Amino acid sequence: MGMATQNPLRDKDYLLGKRIQHLRIKRGMTQERLAEEAKVSITHLSMIESGKNAPSLKLVYKIADVLDVKVEGLFKF
């Protein structure tokens, strides 16, 4: 019996989501406010933060802009 393998893309999605969540909380923002300012549903943002969905590149840029960080700042794990 083989061991279950982890999906590396899913791990990156999880880390990106946690980074977004960390920066959002650090700036005192609610999910509702970030979702509204990034023009995305709160459900989608929640799924991104939990690593269940990956944001599009366009959304990554919007989130970075709202959080006032460079896009690269979202990928510093």
N, C-alpha and C positions, 0 to 999 in steps of 0.2 A: 504494500500500500504506500502510495506516494504522499508526500506532505502537500498540504494546500499551499499554493503560491499566492503571494500578495500581488496585486496589480499596482505597478509603480506609478501609473498615471493617477490612479485613485489616491495614492498616498500624497502625490503632489497637489491634487485637488484639495485634500484635507488640510495640508499645510498652508496653502494659499488662503483657504477659508478661515483658518484660525488666525492667520496674520491680519486679514481684513477685520475680523472680529476684534482682535487685540487693539488695532489702531482706532477702530470705531469707539470702543469703550474708553481708550486712553483720551480721546477727544470729547468724551462725555456725550456721545451721540447714541440715540436709540436706533434700533433696526428700522423703525418706522421712518425716522428722519433721513437716514442714509438711503433707504429704498426710495423715498419720495424725491430726494435731491438727485439721485442717480437715475431716476425714472425707470424703476424696475419694481416688480411686485415684492411685497414683503415675504411672500412664500418663496419666491425664487432666491431672494437674498438669504433667507434662512437656510435654504438648501445649499447655497454656495458656502456659507459659513460652517455648515456641518460636513462639507466635503461630498455631499450627494450629487451636486451639480457643479459643472465648471462654467465660469463666466466666459462670455465671448470676449474677444480682444477689445472690441468697442466698449463693452461694459467695464473691462479692467481699466481702461483709460478714464471712463466716467468716475468710477469709484476712487481711483487715485486722485483725480481732480477734486472731488468732494472732500476727501480726507486730507487734501493739501500735502500730498507726497508725490515724489516721482514714481513712475510706474515701477522702476527697479526696486523701490522701497517696499512694494507689495511682495517681492520675491526674496527678501532677505529673511531667511529662516534661521 
